[in-house]
Amino acid sequence: MSPLLKQRIELLSQAALQDDLRQAMHGIEKESLRIDAQGTLSQQPHPPAWGSALTHPSITTDYSEALVELITPVTGDIDELFGELDRIHRFVYSELGDELLWTESMPCILPARDDDIPIAWYGTSNVGMLKHVYRRGLAVRYGKPMQCIAGIHYNFSLAPGLWQALQRQDGDARSAQDYQSERYVALIRNFRRYAWLLMYLFGASPALCASFLQGREHQLQPLGDKGLYLPHATSLRMSDLGYNNDAQSGLSVCYNSLESYIASMRKAISLPYPRYAELGTHDADGRWQQLNTNLLQIENEFYSSIRPKRVTRSGEKPVQALAERGVEYVEVRCLDIDPFLPLGIEPATAYFLDSFLLFCALAESPAMSDEECRTSSENFDLTVMRGREPGLQLTRKGQPCELLTWGEHLLDNMAACAALLDQAHGTHAYSDSLARQRAKLQDPALTPSARVLAAIHEQGDSFFRFAMDQSENHRDHFRSRPLSDAEQQHFSELARQSLADQLALEQGDTLDFDTYVARYLAQ
């Protein structure tokens, strides 16, 4: 352990800071595709009983009308976090009819024509149409299949009091907001250095349905009649077969300060891009098909494994919120859905992520050179495509290093962070979770990606049959445990209120949509 990391851990071990350690906040956003009984993408609209996808606090959609996103409230208690995610699932299944939620990150059987993948609809209000047109833009820029990939986002923040204690120890004279923001950006730099470890430990998409790559070149191997895979892959979702983006490949986003990140984003949002300019903002029938013709329509179009975040006000752009009020939390975006878990994620993963993110926050995090940015990206890419390959070498400090050796070293350094969290919470859950991950380094067969391939093999090498069986099992799991009458009524009332809120937005608009878009983009 480095002297600086040791010094910071000793500070946070003090009794006066235990309450601040317990006040770390968490939130989960979990995406799933709705499918019909045959395993094909649902063509049905967002179920009205779920409420409005625009205004419901817990049940919305991402890209496709069939890509539901379930959002927990923010909480400091991990058991409460998963309890709420479970209740949301149970309500969703109670109003899902004959449909299922697909339990894989990579899509189910997709239609032969892109036009048959429905784009999410949010009503006729200006804010709803903005969300819809943005998704039309994703369709014309990248194609619809890519936008049907599902994942889990993990939101995490440390208590302001903890940052303030660290600032006093550092003797830093900046404002509390500026110090906190820069330390979150330092966390992000370390995350980029070490995120390959998360792909090895939690990647769960080594295979996919061949319909996802119809008409595209690839180097995957056949798996049964209708599947494709790579034998040592961990997360094809996070490879260039998943969130690939040729236009963004040359985009250099700098995380060496909040200011440089904001400048990178603003440049990308305002940089004209010839291919998108050829498409224009409107189609041949005069309908909006993208918000603008720049490299990014809005910041959310930038695909990243982690983002600095700040809760936005109504109509406010994310980058503007960061510029004015600083970083409030980070959003980890690289987690696959674990098809063996009904919720797609389990508490042990959250305990490990907390230890990992605390380590990223406390460890040294020097500025990243262009070379380190490149090698960090290469380490990530190697792990998602070949992570379980025996003897795989990554690049550490400019030198080759075996993945498993480096992984053990990181877990050794994280152990003190796990112990710190155990002490604050009066538990062994953080250290126990770290031990479970260490076992995966010692035996790659324990990783979710290896287990997925083993289970597919048991199903006659049918990716589809494995995924359908898991989807049906998880449906039965939730439907066998209906909500209480009071809980069901609570969620039904949230749905009714969200529909009323959407109607109020639609009736309250005073601007025409063209003017609304112009004002939004001008921020």
C-alpha positions in Angstrom: 0.0 0.0 0.0 1.4 3.4 -0.9 2.1 5.9 1.9 -0.6 8.3 0.6 -3.3 5.6 0.5 -2.3 4.4 4.0 -2.5 8.0 5.3 -6.0 8.5 3.9 -7.3 5.2 5.2 -5.9 6.0 8.7 -7.7 9.3 8.6 -11.0 7.7 7.6 -10.6 5.0 10.3 -11.2 7.7 13.0 -14.4 7.3 15.0 -15.5 10.8 14.1 -15.7 9.9 10.4 -17.5 6.5 10.7 -20.9 8.2 10.2 -19.6 9.9 7.0 -18.4 6.5 5.7 -21.9 5.1 6.3 -23.5 7.9 4.3 -22.2 6.8 0.9 -25.2 6.8 -1.4 -26.2 4.3 -4.1 -28.7 4.0 -6.9 -29.3 1.3 -9.6 -30.7 1.7 -13.1 -31.4 -1.6 -14.7 -32.4 -2.1 -18.3 -34.3 -5.0 -19.8 -35.9 -5.7 -23.2 -39.5 -6.7 -23.3 -40.0 -9.8 -25.4 -43.0 -11.9 -26.5 -43.5 -15.6 -25.6 -41.5 -16.6 -28.7 -38.4 -14.6 -27.6 -38.8 -11.8 -30.2 -38.7 -8.1 -29.5 -42.0 -6.8 -28.3 -43.9 -4.6 -30.7 -46.4 -3.4 -27.9 -46.3 0.1 -26.5 -45.0 0.8 -22.9 -47.7 -0.8 -20.7 -50.2 1.9 -19.6 -50.4 0.3 -16.2 -46.7 1.2 -15.6 -47.5 4.8 -16.0 -45.7 7.5 -18.1 -42.2 6.7 -19.3 -41.6 10.4 -19.3 -42.5 11.3 -15.7 -42.5 8.1 -13.7 -39.7 8.1 -11.1 -38.9 4.4 -11.2 -40.2 2.9 -14.5 -39.1 4.5 -17.9 -37.6 3.4 -21.2 -34.2 3.9 -22.7 -33.8 3.7 -26.5 -36.5 1.4 -27.7 -40.1 1.4 -26.6 -39.4 -2.2 -25.6 -36.3 -1.3 -23.5 -37.6 -0.7 -20.0 -35.4 0.9 -17.4 -36.1 0.4 -13.7 -34.7 3.0 -11.4 -34.3 2.7 -7.6 -34.5 5.7 -5.3 -31.1 6.8 -3.9 -30.3 5.3 -0.6 -27.4 4.7 1.8 -28.5 1.2 2.7 -27.6 -1.6 0.3 -30.3 -4.0 1.6 -32.9 -1.2 1.1 -31.5 -0.6 -2.4 -32.0 -4.2 -3.5 -35.3 -4.5 -1.6 -36.7 -1.5 -3.7 -35.3 -2.9 -6.9 -37.1 -6.2 -6.1 -40.4 -4.5 -5.4 -40.2 -2.5 -8.7 -39.7 -5.8 -10.6 -42.6 -7.5 -8.8 -44.9 -4.6 -9.8 -43.6 -4.6 -13.4 -44.3 -8.3 -13.8 -47.8 -7.9 -12.2 -48.7 -5.7 -15.2 -46.7 -7.4 -18.0 -49.3 -9.8 -19.3 -47.9 -12.5 -21.5 -44.6 -10.8 -22.1 -41.2 -11.4 -20.5 -38.1 -9.4 -19.6 -35.0 -10.7 -21.4 -32.3 -11.6 -18.9 -29.3 -10.9 -21.2 -27.4 -7.7 -22.0 -27.2 -8.6 -25.6 -30.6 -8.5 -27.4 -33.1 -11.2 -28.1 -34.2 -12.1 -31.7 -34.4 -8.7 -33.4 -36.6 -8.0 -36.5 -35.0 -8.4 -39.9 -35.7 -4.7 -40.6 -34.5 -1.9 -38.5 -37.8 -0.1 -39.1 -39.5 -2.8 -37.0 -37.6 -1.8 -33.8 -39.8 0.8 -32.2 -38.3 3.9 -30.8 -39.4 5.0 -27.4 -42.3 7.5 -27.3 -42.8 10.1 -24.5 -45.8 12.0 -25.6 -46.3 15.3 -27.4 -44.8 17.7 -24.8 -41.6 19.5 -25.9 -39.5 17.7 -23.4 -41.0 14.4 -24.5 -40.4 15.1 -28.1 -36.8 16.2 -27.4 -36.2 12.7 -25.9 -37.9 11.0 -28.8 -36.0 13.0 -31.5 -32.7 12.4 -29.8 -33.4 8.7 -30.1 -34.3 9.1 -33.8 -30.9 10.6 -34.1 -29.3 7.6 -32.5 -31.1 5.4 -35.1 -30.0 7.3 -38.2 -26.4 7.6 -36.8 -25.7 4.1 -35.5 -28.6 1.9 -36.4 -31.3 0.6 -34.1 -29.8 -2.8 -33.0 -26.9 -1.2 -31.1 -29.4 0.7 -29.0 -31.2 -2.4 -27.9 -28.3 -3.5 -25.7 -29.2 -3.6 -22.0 -27.0 -3.0 -18.9 -26.9 -1.9 -15.3 -25.8 1.5 -14.2 -24.5 1.9 -10.6 -24.6 5.4 -9.1 -22.3 6.1 -6.2 -21.3 9.1 -4.1 -19.3 9.7 -0.9 -20.6 12.0 1.9 -19.6 15.7 1.7 -18.2 15.4 5.2 -15.7 12.7 4.0 -14.5 15.0 1.2 -14.1 17.9 3.6 -12.0 15.7 6.0 -9.7 14.7 3.1 -9.5 18.3 2.0 -8.3 19.4 5.5 -5.7 16.6 5.5 -4.5 17.8 2.1 -4.4 21.4 3.1 -6.2 22.3 -0.1 -7.4 25.9 -0.2 -10.0 25.5 -3.0 -13.7 25.8 -2.3 -15.4 22.6 -1.1 -17.2 22.3 -4.4 -14.1 22.5 -6.5 -12.2 20.1 -4.3 -15.0 17.5 -4.3 -15.3 17.8 -8.1 -11.6 17.4 -8.7 -11.5 14.4 -6.4 -14.4 12.7 -8.2 -12.5 13.3 -11.5 -9.5 11.7 -9.9 -11.7 8.8 -9.0 -12.7 8.5 -12.7 -9.1 8.5 -13.8 -8.3 5.6 -11.6 -11.6 3.9 -12.7 -10.3 4.1 -16.3 -7.0 2.6 -15.2 -8.6 -0.4 -13.4 -12.1 -0.9 -15.0 -10.7 -3.9 -16.9 -10.9 -5.8 -13.6 -14.7 -5.2 -13.4 -15.0 -6.7 -16.9 -13.2 -9.8 -15.9 -15.1 -10.2 -12.6 -18.6 -9.3 -13.8 -18.7 -9.5 -17.6 -21.6 -11.8 -18.5 -22.0 -11.5 -22.3 -19.5 -13.8 -24.0 -22.2 -14.8 -26.6 -25.0 -13.3 -28.5 -27.8 -14.0 -31.0 -26.6 -14.0 -34.6 -29.5 -11.7 -35.5 -27.8 -8.8 -33.7 -24.9 -8.8 -36.2 -27.0 -9.6 -39.4 -25.2 -7.9 -42.3 -22.2 -6.8 -40.3 -18.7 -8.2 -40.5 -17.3 -9.8 -37.3 -14.7 -12.3 -36.0 -17.0 -14.2 -33.7 -17.2 -18.0 -33.8 -20.5 -19.9 -34.4 -22.3 -21.2 -31.3 -24.9 -23.8 -32.3 -27.3 -22.8 -35.1 -28.1 -19.2 -34.2 -25.5 -18.0 -31.8 -22.1 -16.4 -31.9 -19.3 -16.2 -29.3 -15.7 -15.9 -28.4 -14.3 -18.6 -26.1 -12.5 -16.3 -23.7 -14.7 -13.2 -24.0 -16.1 -11.6 -20.9 -18.4 -8.8 -22.2 -19.1 -8.5 -25.9 -21.6 -5.8 -24.9 -18.7 -3.5 -24.0 -16.6 -4.4 -27.1 -16.6 -2.7 -30.5 -19.3 -5.2 -31.5 -21.6 -3.6 -28.9 -21.3 0.1 -28.2 -19.2 0.6 -31.3 -19.1 4.1 -32.6 -16.8 5.0 -35.5 -17.7 8.7 -35.3 -16.6 8.9 -31.7 -13.5 6.8 -32.1 -11.4 9.9 -32.6 -13.0 11.8 -29.8 -10.5 12.5 -27.1 -12.3 13.3 -23.8 -9.9 14.5 -21.1 -10.5 13.6 -17.4 -7.5 15.5 -16.0 -9.8 18.2 -14.6 -13.5 18.9 -14.5 -12.8 22.0 -16.7 -11.0 19.9 -19.4 -13.9 17.3 -19.3 -16.5 20.0 -19.8 -14.4 21.6 -22.6 -14.2 18.2 -24.3 -17.9 17.7 -24.1 -18.8 21.2 -25.3 -16.4 20.8 -28.2 -18.0 17.5 -29.2 -21.5 18.9 -29.0 -20.6 21.9 -31.2 -18.3 20.2 -33.7 -19.9 19.8 -37.1 -19.7 16.3 -38.5 -20.0 16.0 -42.3 -21.9 12.6 -42.5 -24.5 13.9 -40.1 -24.7 17.2 -41.9 -25.5 15.2 -45.1 -28.5 13.6 -43.3 -29.8 17.0 -42.1 -31.9 17.5 -39.0 -35.2 16.7 -40.9 -36.0 13.8 -43.2 -37.5 14.0 -46.7 -41.0 14.4 -45.2 -40.0 17.3 -43.0 -39.9 15.4 -39.7 -37.2 15.9 -37.1 -34.7 13.0 -37.4 -31.8 14.4 -35.2 -31.4 17.3 -32.9 -28.4 18.7 -34.7 -25.7 17.6 -37.2 -22.8 17.8 -34.8 -20.6 15.0 -33.6 -22.8 14.6 -30.5 -26.4 15.7 -30.3 -26.2 16.0 -26.5 -23.7 14.8 -23.9 -25.6 11.6 -23.3 -24.6 10.4 -26.8 -21.0 10.0 -25.6 -20.5 6.3 -24.7 -18.3 5.9 -21.6 -17.9 3.3 -18.9 -18.2 6.0 -16.2 -19.6 9.5 -16.1 -19.4 12.4 -13.7 -22.9 13.4 -12.8 -25.0 16.1 -11.1 -28.8 16.1 -10.7 -30.1 18.5 -13.4 -32.9 21.0 -13.1 -35.8 21.0 -15.5 -34.6 21.8 -19.0 -30.9 22.0 -17.9 -28.2 20.2 -19.9 -25.9 17.9 -17.9 -22.7 19.7 -18.8 -24.2 23.0 -17.6 -25.2 21.5 -14.3 -21.6 20.2 -13.8 -20.1 23.6 -14.8 -22.3 25.5 -12.3 -22.5 23.2 -9.3 -19.8 20.6 -9.7 -19.8 16.8 -9.6 -22.3 15.2 -7.2 -21.8 11.5 -7.9 -20.4 9.1 -10.5 -22.4 6.7 -12.7 -20.7 3.4 -13.5 -22.1 2.2 -16.8 -20.1 -0.9 -17.8 -21.9 -3.7 -15.8 -23.6 -6.5 -17.7 -26.9 -8.0 -16.6 -26.0 -11.3 -14.8 -28.5 -13.7 -16.3 -28.2 -16.1 -13.3 -29.7 -13.4 -10.9 -33.4 -12.4 -11.1 -32.4 -8.7 -10.4 -29.5 -8.9 -12.8 -27.2 -7.9 -9.9 -26.7 -8.9 -6.3 -25.8 -7.2 -3.1 -22.3 -8.8 -3.1 -21.5 -7.0 -6.3 -22.6 -3.6 -4.7 -20.4 -4.3 -1.7 -17.4 -4.9 -4.0 -18.2 -1.9 -6.1 -18.2 0.3 -3.1 -14.8 -1.0 -2.0 -13.5 -0.6 -5.6 -14.8 3.0 -6.0 -13.5 4.0 -2.5 -10.1 2.6 -3.5 -10.3 4.7 -6.8 -11.1 7.7 -4.7 -8.3 7.4 -2.2 -5.4 6.0 -4.2 -3.0 8.3 -6.1 -4.4 9.4 -9.4 -1.9 11.5 -11.4 -3.0 13.1 -14.6 -3.2 10.7 -17.5 -1.0 11.2 -20.6 -2.3 10.4 -24.0 -0.2 7.2 -23.9 -1.8 6.1 -20.6 -5.3 6.8 -22.0 -4.5 4.6 -25.0 -3.1 1.7 -23.0 -6.0 1.9 -20.5 -8.5 1.6 -23.4 -6.4 -1.3 -24.8 -6.4 -3.1 -21.5 -10.2 -2.7 -21.3 -10.7 -3.9 -24.8 -8.4 -6.9 -24.4 -10.3 -8.0 -21.2 -13.8 -7.8 -22.8 -12.6 -9.9 -25.8 -10.1 -12.2 -24.3 -10.2 -11.7 -20.5 -10.2 -15.4 -19.6 -7.4 -16.4 -22.0 -4.7 -18.2 -20.0 -1.7 -15.9 -19.5 -3.3 -12.8 -21.1 -0.9 -9.8 -20.7 -2.1 -6.3 -20.1 0.1 -3.1 -20.0 0.9 -1.8 -16.6 3.1 1.3 -16.2 4.4 0.7 -19.7 5.3 -2.9 -19.1 3.5 -6.2 -19.8 1.8 -7.7 -16.8 -0.4 -10.8 -16.5 -4.0 -9.9 -15.9 -4.4 -12.3 -13.0 -1.2 -11.1 -11.3 -2.3 -7.4 -11.6 -5.8 -8.3 -10.4 -4.5 -10.0 -7.3 -2.4 -6.9 -6.6 -5.4 -4.6 -6.9 -7.4 -6.7 -4.6 -4.6 -6.6 -2.1 -4.7 -2.8 -2.1 -8.5 -2.8 -2.0 -8.6 -5.0 1.1 -7.9 -2.0 3.4 -10.9 -0.1 1.8 -13.2 -3.1 2.3 -12.0 -3.4 5.9 -12.7 0.3 6.4 -16.3 -0.1 5.2 -16.8 -3.3 7.3 -15.7 -1.4 10.3 -18.1 1.5 9.6 -21.1 -0.7 9.0 -20.4 -3.4 11.6 -20.3 -6.2 9.0 -18.0 -8.6 7.1 -19.9 -8.1 3.8 -17.3 -5.9 2.1 -14.4 -8.2 2.8 -16.5 -11.3 2.0 -17.4 -9.9 -1.4 -13.7 -9.2 -2.1 -12.9 -12.8 -1.2 -15.5 -14.0 -3.7 -13.9 -11.9 -6.4 -10.5 -13.2 -5.5 -11.7 -16.7 -6.1 -12.7 -15.8 -9.6 -9.1 -14.7 -10.3 -7.8 -18.0 -8.9 -10.4 -20.0 -11.0 -11.7 -18.3 -14.2 -14.5 -20.9 -14.4 -16.2 -19.1 -11.6 -16.7 -15.9 -13.6 -20.2 -15.1 -14.9 -18.9 -15.2 -18.5 -17.5 -18.7 -18.1 -20.7 -19.9 -16.3 -22.8 -18.5 -19.1 -20.9 -20.5 -21.7 -21.1 -23.6 -19.6 -24.8 -23.2 -19.2 -25.3 -22.6 -22.9 -23.3 -25.8 -23.7 -25.7 -27.7 -21.4 -28.6 -26.3 -23.5 -27.1 -27.9 -26.7 -25.1 -24.8 -27.5 -28.2 -22.7 -27.8 -27.7 -19.1 -26.6 -31.4 -18.5 -27.3 -32.7 -21.5 -25.3 -30.5 -20.6 -22.3 -31.6 -17.0 -22.3 -35.3 -17.9 -22.7 -35.1 -20.5 -19.8 -33.6 -17.9 -17.6 -36.2 -15.3 -18.6 -39.0 -17.7 -17.8 -37.4 -18.7 -14.5 -37.1 -15.1 -13.4 -40.7 -14.3 -14.4 -41.8 -17.2 -12.2 -39.6 -16.0 -9.4 -41.2 -12.5 -9.3 -44.8 -13.6 -10.0 -44.7 -16.2 -7.2 -44.1 -13.3 -4.8 -46.8 -10.7 -5.4 -46.7 -7.4 -3.7 -48.9 -6.7 -0.7 -52.1 -4.9 -1.5 -50.7 -1.7 0.0 -47.5 -2.0 -2.1 -49.4 -2.7 -5.3 -51.6 0.3 -4.6 -48.6 2.5 -4.0 -47.1 1.6 -7.4 -50.4 2.0 -9.1 -50.8 5.5 -7.7 -47.3 6.4 -8.9 -48.3 5.3 -12.3 -51.6 7.3 -12.3 -49.8 10.4 -11.0 -47.1 10.1 -13.7 -49.7 10.0 -16.4 -51.3 13.1 -15.0 -47.9 14.8 -14.8 -47.3 14.0 -18.5 -50.6 15.5 -19.5 -49.9 18.6 -17.5 -46.6 19.1 -19.3 -48.3 18.6 -22.7 -51.0 21.2 -21.8 -48.6 23.6 -20.3 -46.2 24.1 -23.3 -46.2 27.6 -24.7 -43.3 27.3 -27.1 -43.3 25.6 -30.5 -40.9 22.6 -30.7 -38.4 24.3 -33.1 -37.9 27.2 -30.7 -37.7 24.8 -27.7 -34.9 22.8 -29.3 -33.0 25.9 -30.3 -33.1 27.3 -26.7 -32.1 23.9 -25.2 -29.1 23.5 -27.5 -28.0 27.1 -27.0 -27.3 26.6 -23.3 
